[in-house]
Amino acid sequence: MRHGFSLQEALDMVFEDTNNDSDPLIFISPPDAAVETDEDSANEDDGGLIDNLSRRQLSAVAEIRWNGKDDNEIGNQRTQEPEIPEKKNPTPKKRKSKIRKKCHDDSEIDSHPTEVLTRLEKTKSPPKKRKSKGRTKTTWIDGNITMQKDFPIPDYSAFQDKSPVDLFELMLSEDILLLILEESKKYALFLNLPDPKISMSELKCFIGILIATGYNILPGKDFYWDSGDDMGNQMIKNACRRDRFRQIMRFLHLADNTQMNPNDKLWKLRPLIDRLQRNFLKYYKPTQHMNYDESMVKYYGRHSCKQFIRGKPIRFGYKVWCLNSENGYLINFDIYQGASPNSNEYYDQEFGKATAPLVIMLDGLPQKQLPYQIYVDNLFTSFKLLTHLGERGYGTTGTIRENRVPSDCPLTNKNSMSKKKRGEYEGKISKEEGIIDGSMGG
């Protein structure tokens, strides 16, 4: 059962109170670290706008402070205020009666509206460090660990004589092109229209034009066939007629419309996604260092998977979880869609929806026994994840949020470390799990 007020209720109270000229401070309790879904990995200390808060933030427990005073200071001043005579037949407002039910001790609250607004359940700031459930007490010692494990040197000799087109066709393989030709034909029949009879060479030409329009940008696709001096692209004009390009674009399809999966928002792309993931893993040459992060694919149209992330270079589009090698190779990916049909319920509960795709991708690596080193940021790092990957023989490095540091870790808090000299470092080692927690000054 939740105690105290939600952020939405606290905002309503502040806006309704016209008798207080001071600016209130509203503190929000930290969210549960294991349920992040559409959160960004930007600086968690940055503030946002009220109009852009998510439902999870609005439902979080909140505390209001007037003039920088907390509940104890306001309660001590209450005895010095003059008593307000009780009116005959008072008609309490519905909002106030609702607020009184949520307070701890209703008998201590008089009829003064300011006191009702400030008599909230106490949420200490800064918040307490979350305790890790199901984990025994850890023994922490000072120090650091140097991990040096041999890792085989990747062999790229099979790709030395291949051109960029050859490498591209390894990923967009012939079976994918045959799938597109077959499903495009089915789609024309589904619409009760003649078969467009797209050939393999025409399809490759069509994909090449799409790539060219990605870096040679004009106001619209028809302008690539324009005869104006400031428009048109001679290479595209010579490669394909405009009307034929339009016809291929109209019937281009990747999945069978008669086999829709209502639980998968990306079912029309699923055959292509599955084949690309298979090819990426097939030609991956294991490297020791890997990075896991989110990437944004720009998109301004209408789709239920479209995300908005404030502060990103690409704010609108599809969010994709990506596992990358140290040389920039995309090992695996997963497009975020909320409840995914390919999700693992155990991983979701254990590590959170943002981190679960990482564990699933690691399960699919061709050589899982190698001592990989994985790098993540504060959105994904947790003690459970570090412990789990350590049991697999993997090393993990990542920034961590203060409320995810184990409560029994004797690490100096963030505010105290920020006052120390730049570059000063403090580290603690877990003797049981071999996990290092550290913080830096400056």
JOWO-V176109 format. One record per residue. N is the residue number from 1. OMEGA is omega in radians with two decimals (999 if undefined). Layout:
# JOWO-V176109
((N & OMEGA) (N & OMEGA))
This chain:
# JOWO-V176109
((1 & -3.10) (2 & 3.09) (3 & 3.08) (4 & -3.08) (5 & 3.01) (6 & 3.12) (7 & 3.13) (8 & 3.11) (9 & 3.12) (10 & 3.11) (11 & 3.11) (12 & -3.14) (13 & -3.13) (14 & -3.11) (15 & -3.11) (16 & -3.07) (17 & 3.14) (18 & -3.09) (19 & -3.06) (20 & -3.09) (21 & -3.10) (22 & 3.12) (23 & -3.13) (24 & 3.00) (25 & -3.12) (26 & 3.13) (27 & -3.11) (28 & 3.09) (29 & -3.09) (30 & 3.12) (31 & 3.08) (32 & -3.05) (33 & -3.03) (34 & -3.08) (35 & 3.12) (36 & 3.12) (37 & -3.08) (38 & 3.14) (39 & 3.08) (40 & 3.13) (41 & 3.10) (42 & -3.11) (43 & -3.06) (44 & -3.14) (45 & -3.14) (46 & 3.14) (47 & 3.13) (48 & 3.10) (49 & -3.10) (50 & -3.07) (51 & -3.07) (52 & 3.12) (53 & 3.14) (54 & -3.14) (55 & 3.13) (56 & 3.10) (57 & -3.13) (58 & -3.14) (59 & -3.14) (60 & 3.12) (61 & -3.06) (62 & 3.12) (63 & 3.12) (64 & 3.03) (65 & 3.13) (66 & 3.13) (67 & 3.11) (68 & -3.12) (69 & 3.14) (70 & -3.05) (71 & -3.11) (72 & -3.14) (73 & 3.13) (74 & 3.13) (75 & 3.12) (76 & 3.13) (77 & -3.04) (78 & -3.11) (79 & -3.12) (80 & -3.11) (81 & 3.14) (82 & 3.13) (83 & 3.13) (84 & -3.11) (85 & -3.12) (86 & -3.14) (87 & 3.11) (88 & 3.13) (89 & 3.14) (90 & 3.11) (91 & -3.09) (92 & 3.10) (93 & -3.12) (94 & -3.11) (95 & -3.11) (96 & 3.14) (97 & 3.11) (98 & -3.14) (99 & -3.09) (100 & 3.14) (101 & -3.07) (102 & -3.13) (103 & -3.09) (104 & -3.05) (105 & -3.04) (106 & -3.09) (107 & -3.10) (108 & -3.05) (109 & 3.10) (110 & -3.01) (111 & 3.14) (112 & -3.03) (113 & -3.13) (114 & -3.13) (115 & 3.09) (116 & -3.12) (117 & -3.05) (118 & -3.10) (119 & -3.11) (120 & 3.03) (121 & -3.04) (122 & 2.98) (123 & -3.00) (124 & 3.10) (125 & 0.03) (126 & -3.08) (127 & 3.06) (128 & 3.07) (129 & -3.09) (130 & 3.07) (131 & 3.13) (132 & -3.11) (133 & 3.07) (134 & -3.13) (135 & 3.14) (136 & -3.11) (137 & -3.06) (138 & 3.05) (139 & -3.08) (140 & 3.09) (141 & 3.10) (142 & 3.04) (143 & -3.11) (144 & -3.14) (145 & 3.06) (146 & -3.10) (147 & 3.10) (148 & 3.13) (149 & -3.14) (150 & 3.13) (151 & -3.11) (152 & 3.12) (153 & -3.12) (154 & -3.12) (155 & -3.12) (156 & -3.07) (157 & -3.11) (158 & -3.08) (159 & -3.03) (160 & -3.05) (161 & -3.09) (162 & 3.09) (163 & 3.08) (164 & 3.11) (165 & 3.11) (166 & 3.13) (167 & 3.11) (168 & -3.12) (169 & 3.00) (170 & -3.13) (171 & 3.07) (172 & -2.97) (173 & -3.07) (174 & 3.14) (175 & 3.07) (176 & 3.12) (177 & 3.10) (178 & 3.07) (179 & -3.13) (180 & 3.13) (181 & -3.11) (182 & -3.09) (183 & 3.08) (184 & 3.07) (185 & 3.12) (186 & -3.11) (187 & 3.09) (188 & 3.09) (189 & 3.10) (190 & 3.11) (191 & -3.13) (192 & 3.14) (193 & -3.12) (194 & 3.10) (195 & 3.14) (196 & 3.10) (197 & 3.13) (198 & 3.12) (199 & -3.14) (200 & -3.13) (201 & 3.11) (202 & 3.13) (203 & 3.11) (204 & 3.08) (205 & 3.12) (206 & 3.13) (207 & 3.09) (208 & 3.10) (209 & 3.11) (210 & 3.11) (211 & 3.14) (212 & 3.13) (213 & 3.11) (214 & 3.13) (215 & 3.04) (216 & -2.93) (217 & 3.03) (218 & -3.07) (219 & -3.14) (220 & -3.08) (221 & 3.13) (222 & -3.10) (223 & 3.11) (224 & 3.07) (225 & -3.12) (226 & -3.13) (227 & 3.14) (228 & -3.12) (229 & -3.11) (230 & -3.14) (231 & 3.06) (232 & 3.09) (233 & -3.01) (234 & 3.14) (235 & 3.14) (236 & 3.10) (237 & -3.11) (238 & -3.04) (239 & -3.02) (240 & 3.05) (241 & -3.08) (242 & -3.09) (243 & 3.11) (244 & 3.09) (245 & 3.11) (246 & -3.11) (247 & 3.11) (248 & 3.12) (249 & -3.10) (250 & -3.03) (251 & -3.11) (252 & -3.08) (253 & -3.08) (254 & -3.09) (255 & -3.14) (256 & -3.11) (257 & -3.13) (258 & -3.13) (259 & -3.10) (260 & 3.05) (261 & -3.07) (262 & -3.14) (263 & -3.11) (264 & 3.14) (265 & -3.11) (266 & -3.04) (267 & 3.12) (268 & 3.10) (269 & -3.01) (270 & 3.11) (271 & 3.11) (272 & -3.13) (273 & -3.12) (274 & -3.11) (275 & 3.09) (276 & 3.11) (277 & 3.12) (278 & -3.13) (279 & 3.13) (280 & 3.13) (281 & -3.10) (282 & -3.06) (283 & 3.12) (284 & 3.04) (285 & -2.98) (286 & 3.00) (287 & -3.00) (288 & -3.01) (289 & 3.13) (290 & 3.12) (291 & 3.08) (292 & -3.11) (293 & 3.08) (294 & 3.10) (295 & -3.13) (296 & 3.04) (297 & -3.02) (298 & 3.10) (299 & -3.11) (300 & -3.14) (301 & -3.10) (302 & 3.06) (303 & -3.09) (304 & 3.12) (305 & -3.10) (306 & -3.10) (307 & 2.98) (308 & 3.14) (309 & -3.12) (310 & 3.05) (311 & 3.13) (312 & 3.04) (313 & 3.02) (314 & -3.03) (315 & -3.11) (316 & 3.08) (317 & 3.13) (318 & 3.08) (319 & -3.05) (320 & 3.01) (321 & -3.03) (322 & 3.00) (323 & -3.01) (324 & 3.05) (325 & -3.09) (326 & 3.11) (327 & 3.04) (328 & 3.13) (329 & 3.11) (330 & -3.08) (331 & -3.12) (332 & -3.11) (333 & 3.08) (334 & -3.14) (335 & -3.10) (336 & 3.11) (337 & -3.09) (338 & 3.09) (339 & -3.07) (340 & 3.10) (341 & -3.13) (342 & -3.10) (343 & 3.09) (344 & -3.04) (345 & 3.14) (346 & 3.12) (347 & 3.12) (348 & -3.13) (349 & -3.05) (350 & -3.01) (351 & -3.08) (352 & -3.05) (353 & 3.12) (354 & -3.06) (355 & -3.11) (356 & 3.10) (357 & 3.09) (358 & -3.12) (359 & 3.10) (360 & 3.12) (361 & 3.11) (362 & 3.06) (363 & -3.08) (364 & 3.14) (365 & -3.10) (366 & -3.13) (367 & -3.05) (368 & -3.04) (369 & -3.11) (370 & -3.10) (371 & -3.12) (372 & 3.01) (373 & -3.02) (374 & -3.11) (375 & -3.12) (376 & 3.07) (377 & -2.94) (378 & 3.10) (379 & -3.01) (380 & -3.01) (381 & 3.05) (382 & -3.13) (383 & 3.13) (384 & -3.14) (385 & -3.14) (386 & 3.13) (387 & -3.11) (388 & -3.13) (389 & 3.06) (390 & 3.10) (391 & 3.09) (392 & -3.09) (393 & -3.13) (394 & 2.98) (395 & -3.10) (396 & 3.08) (397 & 3.14) (398 & 2.98) (399 & -3.09) (400 & 3.11) (401 & -3.00) (402 & -3.11) (403 & 3.08) (404 & 3.08) (405 & -3.13) (406 & -3.06) (407 & -3.12) (408 & 3.13) (409 & -3.08) (410 & -3.09) (411 & 3.12) (412 & -3.07) (413 & -3.01) (414 & -3.09) (415 & -3.14) (416 & 3.14) (417 & -3.12) (418 & 3.13) (419 & -3.14) (420 & -3.08) (421 & 3.13) (422 & 3.14) (423 & 3.12) (424 & -2.99) (425 & 3.07) (426 & -3.11) (427 & 3.08) (428 & -3.12) (429 & 3.03) (430 & -3.10) (431 & -3.10) (432 & -3.08) (433 & -3.11) (434 & -3.10) (435 & -3.13) (436 & 2.94) (437 & -3.12) (438 & 3.08) (439 & -3.10) (440 & 3.14) (441 & 3.11) (442 & 999))
